[in-house]
Amino acid sequence: MPQIVSGNVITDEAQILDGVITKADIGSNAVGDDEIEAHTTTKITADASMVTGVLPHENGGLEADISAGDGFVEVKGGTTTVRKSNLAATTQPTTTDDSSSGYSVGSMWVDTTNDAAYICVDATASAAVWLSLSAPNLLEWVASDVLQFSADTEEYTSNLSYEKVKEITVQFDGTVRINWESKAQIAGKGTTGQIYKNGGGTGNTNSSSSTSYSLGTPYDISVSAGDTVELWIKQDVSGGGFGGYHKNFRMYYTVQAKDEGSVTLD
């Protein structure tokens, strides 16, 4: 059997394709007793004949030409299958994303626009069935008297126009209860705070003309993930030398299991 012809470069096609390359095959250049071990100075140079065809499963290959494949490779029962998948879709799959389009049971689909994933469970032409892999939302966020967030630092204003002094960002959809405390610097010279959402006024306000802190009216507002809930404050009376104070801007809600339904007629 031909041996290595130059240094640590293996050029014998028969030795490589027969199976294990042993120390006897390549002489003193081997770095192991029975098989070649990984070594930075040893390399295999392949010519066109060495990469033609397919490598059997028993030798660690796929036993199939997958060069035109578009998806995941599955090896089962000695058979190699390419499961076509779409990992960059912008919509959810439909019944026509089926076997005639190259999809099969086990194909994956990712809707990057709506952050949702699907798996094909039936690829019948024009009647494909895709099962959503997104976890169902079994919880809801409901306004209550349970304190969740506090922005308690005292803030002062003498500005006659609203200015933002507090902000809480939420990462859920639901309702929340908002309240805070206010007082005037000088009795009778009122100050007002208003709840804003994402920089826009909600019309929910609390005012005080007393020099003692008082808790205003609580307001329940709807929110969505990413919303900011803000407190904007102003002085109501012009004249200078006085203003208003606001503190303890707080958000209340409860996370609970969704109502799954009830018997309405028995």
N, C-alpha and C positions, 0 to 999 in steps of 0.2 A: 504493500500500500504506500503511495507517495507520502512523503513527510513535508514538514514546513520547509519553505524554500528560502525565507529571508527573515532573520530575527524573530520577533514575536508576532508576525503576521501570518494568519492561517489562510491558505489559499486553496486547500483541497476540498472541493465540493462534496465528494463522497464521504469523507470523514464527518463533516458537519451534518449532513442529512441522514446518515445512518443512525444517529442517536447520540449517546454520550461520547464526548471526546475525552479520551483517557491520556494519562501521562505517557503511555507507550506510543500513542499516536503521534505526539509532537516532541518527544524526546526531552532533553534537559531543560527546555524552556518552560515546562509546566510549573505551576506553583501549588500543586496539590497531588495527593497520592492516587486518588481514583478519578477525580473530575477537576476541570480547570476552575480555580477560584477567581473571584473578582480581583482584578489587578489593573492599575492604571497604565501599565506598559504593555498589556496584552489586548489585541484588537482583532476583530474578524472582518476581513474585506470581502464583500459580496459582489459577484458579477450578476449579469442579467439572469443567468440560468438558475441562480440560487434563490431568487425572489419570485420565480414563476410558479403559478399554481397555488395550492392552499396547504396549510399545515394541519395535520390531523388533531382531533381533540386530545388523543392520548399523549401527544407531544406538546400540549399546552396551546394549541391553535384553535381557530374558530371553524375550521373545515368548511369555509365558505368565503366567497368574494363579497365583501361588504363595502367596496369602494364607492358604490352608488347609493349606499344606505343613508337615511335621514331620520335618526332617532336612536333608540336604545337597542342594544344587542342582547338577545336572550338565547341561552344554550340550555336545552331541555331534552332529555331522552335521546341524546346524540344528534339533535337537530339544532342548527343555528338559525334564528329568525331575527330580522330587524323590525322593531316596532316603531313605525313612523310616529313622530311626535311633533308638536308645535309648542315651543317654549317661549315664543315671542309674539303671541297673538294679542290683539287689542280688543277683542270681543269674546264672548263665551261661545263654545262650539254649538253647532246645530245638528239637526237630524241628517243633513246632507254631508256632514263631515264623517264619511262612512267608508266602507270597504272599497267603493269605486274611486275614492280619493286617496287610497293607500293606507287608511287607518285600519286597525284591528283591535281585538280585545287586548287591553293592557296598554294601549297608546296613551300618552300623557298630553295634556293641553294646559298651558298657563296663560291666563288673561292678565297681562301686565298693567292694563288700564285700571281694572277693578280689583287687582290684587287677589285673584281667585285661581284655583287649580282644579282640574278635572281629570278623570280617568275613564277611558272607554270600556263599557261593560257589554256592549252589543254593537257590532259594526255593520249590521244589516243595511244594504243599500236603501237610501232615502228614509231610513227608520233607525238611525244610530241613536244609542243611548249613552249619554255621558253623565257620570256621577260626580257631583261636587265633592271636593276634598276639604273645603273650607268648613271649619268648626261652626256649628250653629250657635248663635248668640242666645244663651239661655238666661242671661241676666239683664236687668234694667236698672237705670239710675233715676231715683225718684226723690223730689224735694221732700225734706223732713226737718226735724229739729236736731239731727245728729251732725255735730260740727266736724268738718273735714279739712278746711283750709282757713288759715287766719293771716291777715296782713294787718297787724295791730299797731304799728308805729303811728304816733300822733302827727298829723299833717296840718299846716296852717296856710291860709290864703287871705290876701286882701284884694285879690284880683276880681274885677267885676265880670269877667268872662270865665267860662269853665276851663279848668286845667286838670289834666290827669295826674293823680297821685297814687293810685293803687291799680294792680293788675294781677289776675289769676288766670292761668291757661288750663283748659280742661282737655282731656284725651278720651272723651266718651260722648255718646248721644243720650240725652235725657233731660230732666229738669233739675234745677238747683234753687235753693232759697238763699237770698242775699239780705244782709242787714249790716248796719254800722251805727256808731254813736257820733253825735255832733253837739257843739256848743258855740255860742257867740262870745266874742272877746268883750263886748260891751252890751249890756242888757238892751234889748229892743233893736239892736243892729244885727239883723238876721243873716244867717249863712245857709247855703243849700248845697246838697250833694245829689248827684244823679248817677244811676247805673248806666254804663255804656257797654255795648257788646261789639267787639271788633272795630272800635273807634266811632261807633254811631250811638247816639242817645236812644234810650228805650222809653223815656218819659217817666220812669219810676224815680221819684225824688223824695228826699226827706229834708226838712228845714228845721232850724232851731234859732230862737231869739233869746234863749236863756243862757246864763253864764255857767250853768251846771250841765254836765254831759247827760244826754238822754238818748235812749235807744229808739230808733225810728221804726217805721212800718216795715215788716219783712215783705219781700217780693219774691215770687216764684217765676223764674224765667226758663225758657227752653234753650238748650245748648247743643252744639255738635262738636265732634272731635276736632281739636285745633282752634276752637273759639277762645277769645280772650274776654274775660268779664272784668270790667274796669270801674273804678270810682273817680268821677270828675267832680270838682268842688268849685264854689265861687262865693264871693261876698255879695250880699243883696243890696246893701245901702252904700252909696258913695259918700265921700267926705274925708277919707284918709285917716290914718292913725289907728285904725281898728280893722279887725277881720274875723275869720271864723276858724274853728278847729274841728277836725274829723279824725276818728281812730276806730280800731277794731272792725275793720272791713272783713266780714266773714262769710264763708260759703258752707251751706248745710245740705246734706243729701244722704240717702240710704241706698246701698247696692243690694238688690234682692232678686230672687228667682222670678222669672216672668210668670204671669198668670197663664196657666195652660188651658183654662176653660172651666166651665161649670155646667151642671145640669140646669137647663132653663125650662124644661117641661118634662114631667114624669107622670 
